Amino acid sequence: LGWTTVSIPIGCKRAGVDLFHAPAYTAPFWGKQLVVLTIHDCSYERHPEWYPYRNDPIRRLFYRKCARSADVIITDSRFSKQEIVAAYDIEPDRISVIPLAAADVFCPVEVTDESYRSAMPPFLLHVGDLYIRRDLKVALTVLAEVRRLYRIPDLRLILVGRDGGAEDEIKHMAARLGVSDAVERRESISDTDLTTLYREAAALIYPSRYEGFGLPLVEAMACGTPVIASCAGATPEVVGNAAVLVEPGDIDGFVRTVHRILTDDEFRFEKRQASLSRSSNFSWERTATRTVEVYRSVAMEKRLSNVEIPE
């Protein structure tokens, strides 16, 4: 709070900053500088029941003030733009949609269909901090059901991400379902190791009920990983026709799809190719170019003729 409301404006004034881009949710309220604010999603505002933390109401008020004070807002998806308009009563013209992208390290291994089949390991992967909205109870139940119904006892689930308040519930549910030994947690991991997991996973399972974008979806697709996800939030917008989309909470739908990915070589290869094709729609160069266009646009709108933004 002090950094955003005091230190940054003072620093901008001393440095003669004309435009300040705040990359995540919070931005200065005052000063002569123009402010561009990135808001990745507003699940905290639209679904406060998912964030049962003592200081969350204060955070929400602070985020609201930042959003309404910014000269222009950048967000990652059309879905998030609609949510920001609804949450903060902000004019749609003040919000620009610029998708994110996967880093270059997230790329596929060039393999033939035959070698890909022989390399398939029996694990599902989820990437993302453990929040209630990510509905990982679905992933645990799917793991247990596939192991039981289709007699695939060595199927595992790897969860990559920090605890966002759902870890205890996940542990208790895994124990109740008898799959504790099949669930692996990795809180911190390098991009190189994460790329290996994407490449080796049978599929990325993403049962989230709310995403403003879902960067792991793009990372997985860039690695050629089949994606099975809930058709909620911005997920359909991001994956297009590349992923298998299931209604939120539809255990049977997830179970059938996971089983097909594990046993149908042609289908698995088809979804791998679909992921690679879809991932070509996202690049950081395109994201950067469109971001600079926003800088130029807001500078021109505010008649800052002395501001030069380089090519």
C-alpha positions in Angstrom: 0.0 0.0 0.0 2.8 2.4 0.9 4.9 1.5 -2.1 2.0 2.0 -4.5 0.5 5.2 -3.0 3.6 7.0 -2.0 7.0 5.6 -3.2 6.0 5.0 -6.9 4.4 8.5 -7.4 7.4 10.2 -5.8 9.8 8.1 -7.8 7.9 8.9 -11.0 8.1 12.6 -10.3 11.8 12.6 -9.5 12.6 10.6 -12.7 10.3 12.7 -14.9 8.2 9.6 -15.8 5.4 10.4 -18.3 3.7 7.0 -18.2 3.8 4.3 -15.6 2.7 0.7 -16.4 1.6 -1.3 -13.3 1.7 -4.9 -14.4 -0.6 -6.5 -11.7 -3.7 -5.0 -10.1 -2.2 -2.1 -8.1 -1.2 1.3 -9.4 -0.6 4.9 -8.1 -3.6 7.1 -7.3 -2.0 10.5 -7.9 0.8 12.2 -9.7 1.3 13.7 -13.2 2.2 10.4 -14.8 -0.3 8.5 -16.9 -1.1 5.1 -15.5 -1.7 1.9 -17.5 -2.8 -0.9 -15.2 -2.9 -4.6 -16.0 -5.7 -6.6 -14.3 -5.4 -10.3 -15.1 -8.8 -11.3 -13.6 -11.2 -10.2 -10.9 -12.3 -13.5 -9.4 -11.6 -11.9 -6.0 -14.3 -9.3 -6.7 -16.8 -11.5 -8.5 -16.5 -14.4 -6.1 -15.2 -13.2 -2.7 -16.4 -16.5 -1.2 -13.3 -18.2 -2.8 -11.0 -15.9 -0.8 -11.7 -16.4 2.9 -8.8 -14.3 4.1 -9.0 -11.7 6.9 -7.7 -8.8 4.8 -9.4 -9.7 1.5 -12.1 -7.0 1.8 -9.3 -4.4 2.2 -7.5 -5.8 -0.9 -10.7 -5.7 -2.9 -11.3 -2.0 -2.0 -7.7 -1.2 -2.9 -7.9 -3.0 -6.2 -11.2 -1.2 -7.0 -9.6 2.2 -6.3 -6.6 1.4 -8.5 -8.8 0.2 -11.4 -11.1 3.3 -11.3 -8.1 5.6 -11.1 -6.1 4.2 -14.0 -6.1 6.0 -17.4 -6.3 2.7 -19.2 -6.6 -0.9 -18.2 -5.0 -3.9 -20.0 -6.4 -7.4 -19.5 -5.7 -10.8 -20.9 -9.1 -11.9 -22.4 -12.5 -10.7 -23.6 -14.0 -12.6 -20.6 -11.9 -10.6 -18.1 -12.8 -7.4 -19.9 -16.5 -8.2 -19.3 -15.8 -9.1 -15.7 -13.9 -5.8 -15.1 -16.7 -3.8 -16.6 -19.3 -5.6 -14.4 -17.2 -5.4 -11.2 -16.0 -1.8 -11.4 -18.5 -0.1 -13.7 -15.7 1.0 -16.0 -16.3 2.1 -19.6 -15.4 -0.7 -22.0 -13.4 1.7 -24.2 -10.9 2.2 -21.3 -10.0 -1.5 -21.4 -7.7 -3.2 -24.0 -7.5 -7.0 -24.4 -4.0 -8.3 -25.0 -3.5 -12.1 -24.5 -0.4 -13.4 -22.8 1.9 -16.1 -24.3 4.3 -18.9 -23.3 8.0 -18.5 -22.9 10.2 -19.9 -25.6 11.4 -22.8 -23.3 7.9 -24.3 -23.6 8.2 -26.2 -26.9 7.6 -29.7 -28.1 10.0 -32.6 -28.7 10.0 -33.5 -32.3 8.8 -37.1 -32.3 6.9 -39.5 -34.6 3.5 -40.8 -33.7 5.0 -44.2 -32.8 7.7 -42.8 -30.4 5.1 -40.5 -28.8 2.9 -43.5 -28.0 5.7 -45.5 -26.5 6.8 -42.6 -24.3 3.4 -41.9 -22.7 3.8 -42.0 -18.9 0.7 -42.5 -16.8 0.3 -39.2 -15.1 -2.0 -36.2 -15.3 -0.6 -32.7 -14.7 -2.1 -29.6 -13.1 -0.2 -26.3 -13.1 -1.3 -23.4 -11.0 -1.5 -22.3 -7.4 -3.9 -24.3 -5.3 -7.0 -22.0 -5.1 -10.5 -23.0 -4.3 -11.7 -21.8 -7.7 -9.4 -24.3 -9.4 -11.7 -27.1 -8.2 -9.0 -29.6 -7.7 -11.4 -31.9 -5.9 -12.6 -32.8 -9.4 -9.0 -33.7 -10.5 -8.6 -36.0 -7.4 -12.0 -37.7 -8.0 -11.1 -38.2 -11.7 -7.8 -39.7 -10.7 -9.5 -42.1 -8.3 -12.2 -43.1 -10.7 -9.9 -43.8 -13.7 -7.7 -45.9 -11.5 -10.7 -47.9 -10.2 -13.0 -48.2 -13.2 -10.4 -48.8 -15.8 -7.9 -50.6 -13.7 -5.0 -48.2 -14.2 -3.6 -48.4 -10.7 -0.3 -46.6 -11.6 -2.0 -43.4 -12.9 -0.7 -40.4 -10.9 -1.5 -36.7 -10.5 1.2 -34.1 -10.3 0.2 -30.7 -8.9 2.6 -27.8 -9.6 2.0 -24.6 -7.7 2.0 -22.9 -4.3 -0.8 -23.3 -1.8 -3.5 -20.6 -2.2 -5.7 -21.9 0.6 -6.8 -25.3 -0.8 -3.9 -27.6 0.1 -5.3 -29.0 3.4 -8.6 -29.8 1.7 -6.8 -31.5 -1.1 -4.7 -33.7 1.3 -7.8 -34.7 3.2 -9.7 -35.6 0.1 -6.8 -37.6 -1.4 -6.7 -39.6 1.8 -10.4 -40.2 1.8 -10.3 -41.4 -1.8 -7.3 -43.6 -1.2 -5.0 -41.9 -3.7 -2.6 -40.0 -1.4 0.3 -42.1 -2.7 -0.7 -41.2 -6.3 -0.6 -37.4 -5.8 2.6 -35.5 -6.0 3.1 -31.8 -5.0 5.8 -29.6 -6.4 5.6 -26.1 -5.0 8.5 -24.6 -6.8 10.0 -25.7 -10.1 12.1 -24.3 -12.9 10.7 -23.6 -16.4 13.0 -26.3 -17.8 11.7 -28.9 -15.4 8.1 -27.7 -16.0 8.6 -28.1 -19.7 9.7 -31.7 -19.2 6.5 -32.4 -17.1 4.3 -30.9 -19.9 6.0 -33.0 -22.5 5.7 -36.2 -20.5 2.2 -35.8 -19.1 -0.7 -37.7 -20.5 -2.7 -34.5 -20.4 -3.0 -31.2 -18.6 -6.2 -31.5 -16.5 -7.7 -28.0 -15.7 -11.0 -28.2 -14.0 -10.9 -24.5 -12.9 -14.3 -22.7 -12.6 -12.8 -19.3 -13.2 -9.8 -18.1 -15.2 -9.0 -14.6 -16.5 -6.6 -16.3 -19.0 -4.9 -19.5 -17.8 -1.3 -19.2 -18.8 -0.6 -23.0 -18.1 -3.1 -23.7 -20.9 -0.9 -21.9 -23.4 2.3 -23.4 -22.0 0.9 -26.9 -22.2 -0.4 -26.4 -25.8 3.0 -25.0 -26.8 4.6 -28.3 -25.6 2.0 -30.3 -27.5 0.3 -31.5 -24.3 -3.4 -32.6 -24.7 -5.6 -30.4 -22.6 -8.7 -31.4 -20.8 -10.4 -28.4 -19.1 -13.7 -27.0 -17.8 -15.6 -24.7 -20.2 -15.6 -21.9 -17.7 -14.2 -18.4 -17.5 -11.7 -17.5 -20.3 -10.6 -21.1 -20.9 -12.8 -21.7 -24.0 -11.5 -18.4 -25.4 -7.9 -19.4 -24.9 -8.0 -23.0 -26.1 -10.5 -22.7 -28.9 -11.1 -26.1 -30.4 -7.7 -27.5 -29.3 -8.8 -28.8 -25.9 -11.5 -31.2 -24.8 -13.9 -29.0 -22.8 -16.1 -30.4 -20.1 -18.8 -28.8 -18.1 -17.5 -27.6 -14.7 -17.8 -30.4 -12.1 -18.7 -33.1 -14.7 -16.7 -36.0 -13.2 -18.0 -38.5 -15.8 -17.0 -36.2 -18.6 -13.5 -35.8 -17.3 -13.1 -39.5 -16.5 -14.2 -40.6 -20.0 -11.9 -38.1 -21.7 -8.9 -39.1 -19.5 -9.4 -42.7 -20.3 -9.6 -42.0 -24.0 -6.4 -40.0 -23.9 -4.7 -42.8 -22.1 -5.9 -45.6 -24.5 -6.7 -44.1 -27.9 -3.4 -43.4 -29.7 -5.0 -41.7 -32.6 -7.1 -39.4 -30.5 -4.2 -38.5 -28.2 -2.0 -37.6 -31.3 -4.8 -35.6 -32.7 -5.2 -33.5 -29.5 -1.4 -33.1 -29.4 -1.4 -31.6 -32.9 -4.4 -29.4 -32.1 -2.5 -28.0 -29.1 0.5 -27.2 -31.2 -1.6 -25.5 -33.8 -3.5 -23.4 -31.3 -0.4 -22.3 -29.4 0.8 -20.5 -32.6 -1.8 -17.8 -31.9 0.1 -16.5 -28.9 3.5 -14.8 -28.9 5.2 -12.4 -26.5 6.3 -10.3 -29.4 2.7 -9.7 -30.4 1.8 -9.0 -26.8 4.6 -6.4 -26.5 3.7 -4.7 -29.7 0.1 -4.3 -28.7 1.1 -3.1 -25.3 3.2 -0.3 -26.8 0.3 0.6 -29.0 -1.7 1.2 -25.8 1.0 3.4 -24.5 0.9 5.5 -27.7 -2.8 5.7 -27.7 -3.2 6.9 -24.2 -0.4 9.4 -24.7 -2.1 10.8 -27.8 -5.4 10.9 -26.0 -4.0 12.9 -23.2 -2.2 15.3 -25.7 1.3 14.5 -24.4 2.9 15.6 -27.7 6.3 15.7 -26.0 6.2 12.0 -25.2 8.2 9.8 -27.6 7.6 6.1 -27.4 10.3 4.3 -29.6 9.5 1.8 -32.2 
